[in-house]
Amino acid sequence: MSTEKGGYASDSVGLVEPQTIQFDEPLELACGRTLPSYQLVVETYGKLNADKSNALLVCHALSGDHHAAGFHAGDERPGWWDQHIGPGKPMDTDKYFVVSLNNIGGCAGSTGPTTLNSETGKPWGPDFPIVTVGDWVRTQVRLADRLGIGRWAAIVGGSLGAMQALQWSIDFPDRVASALIIAAAPKLSAQNIAFNEIARRAIMSDPQFAQGRYAEQSAVPRHGLMLARMLGHITYISDDMMRERFGRELREGKVNFGFDVEFQIESYLRHQGETFVDRFDANTYLLMTKALDYFDPADQHNGELRQALSGVAARFLVISFTSDWRFSPQRSREIVAALHQNRKSASYAEIESPDGHDAFLLPNQQYETCLRSFLQQQQTAGAAL
Amino acid sequence: MPVKAEVLTPNASQSAGLRPDLAAIVDWIEPGSHLLDLGCGDGALLAYLQREKGITGYGVEIGINKVTECIARGINVIHADIEAGLGEFTDNSFDYVVMNQTLQATHFPRDLLREMLRIGKQGIVTLPNFGHWRCRVQLGLFGRMPVSSALPAAWYETQNLHLCSLSDFDQLCTDSNLKVLERQVLNHNHSSGGVGAKLFPNLFGEVALYRVARQ
């Protein structure tokens, strides 16, 4: 597997470089505002075939970005889904042309709170409009048009990324041959929204937040964003995994009767929070949680998911993880049931994993086999058409 | 695989490489129907029916390795425990619900049978026949739990929980207000059981296939 090529394993896409694509056609957003123009930062892996039938879109989740696979120059860590993307990997770049982008509202280079608003010459900050999953999908449609891709062989996403794949299949049924919906829910529960709200309150009540204009004051609401991430992180992992990995282990082997970090889990969460603050933007975090909260494709169909999915044409693979309590397997089953009630093509696998919601990002043999089986079959079926 | 125009006979199905017990089920399925296969294994039945009879439908399977086999061959499968409930399937949503050699391995066969016929217009059930003469001899004469080609595992490692004879299953159908539309028995080669099985199915049939519907 790992014979070296140019310093990278043979199943790695190796050195990658993002590109920035400018879109000048105004984009009307669900909130009623219009984005006059925007940029998307994109990475692609593999080669688009002659009839452009092998394109696979990867949609990122809350804290993800365009860097899904391979290495940026000088980096030691690969992209966030490197596990699954590369030559011979489930999203096989010898066969598929994989496209991954940073969504608008993000903070990894695509137009968002940290980029300059051409009308004011200042960073957008809190003035960046609240965007929805549907808005993202429409930017992705334009990206597909620009790349000459009429129909995606597959759209793949986990969590918030899966919601984009689902929205695609509803809004543009003839442009999606297959959709891989991983660790998702058809909409957030009250509990999910509650966690998001606490995360937002943590950020917005940080004095450094300055109504979202912290960048103009060269400040960062570190404390608030860190709390938001720590809270979020608890919902990404499972109780069992925490018990297994940290238990009640103490850093110094004894309690100190103080409020400094004593338990290993405290240390772990703080570390998660701190590293996150260094790479993520608070306004983007607010936007991403809102996009999650608002996602509900059934909303325009009297709350009937079945109706919302009545027009989809894609073949679906829905995957959940046993220990995911943020979006539990039951939530995935809702999607599957609604598809099956419409007699749509959909398979469902519930992967045994102790890793909670985060399992969609982590190595797991069963998970990998499922993805591989589906995408190989999709490729063969597509080639036969 | 060439598409066959005529109605398949068991022999034609067998020649297409299908297991004989599956072949018998195939012959009962109307082309183009919608089918749910509970305990679908690697999806062989669904794959065949999709290809040869243009059916649509889903399998339900508890084993992840079988699930990925289904996915690999392009069969729509739900990874789930059928005993955890089939509530997500609406009434009358399938033309057929199939349980091939599965019902006897469940905790509550009667409830499951009822569920099958809530979801499906017809149910197709295959079962090992505990009333077969070999079983009777082993239990009645030698006082040992039967082991045969239809019941290959020893009592301590079998998946089967609720074994029954054909007469028992007939009785359950009557008690559950189900109509037996068709019944076929097979011998240990899974070929049709010959004259003996025709005259005395509960004695000479090793495996039974039932097609049932609500009264």
Interface residues (C-beta under 8 A of the other chain):
Chain A: L317 R333 V336 A337 H340 Q341 R343 S345 A346 S347 Y348 A349 E350 I351 E352 Q366 T369 C370 S373 F374 Q376 Q377 A381
Chain B: H34 T56 Y58 I64 V67 T68 E69 C70 I71 A72 R73 G74 I75 N76 V77 I78 H79 A80 E88 F89 T90 S93
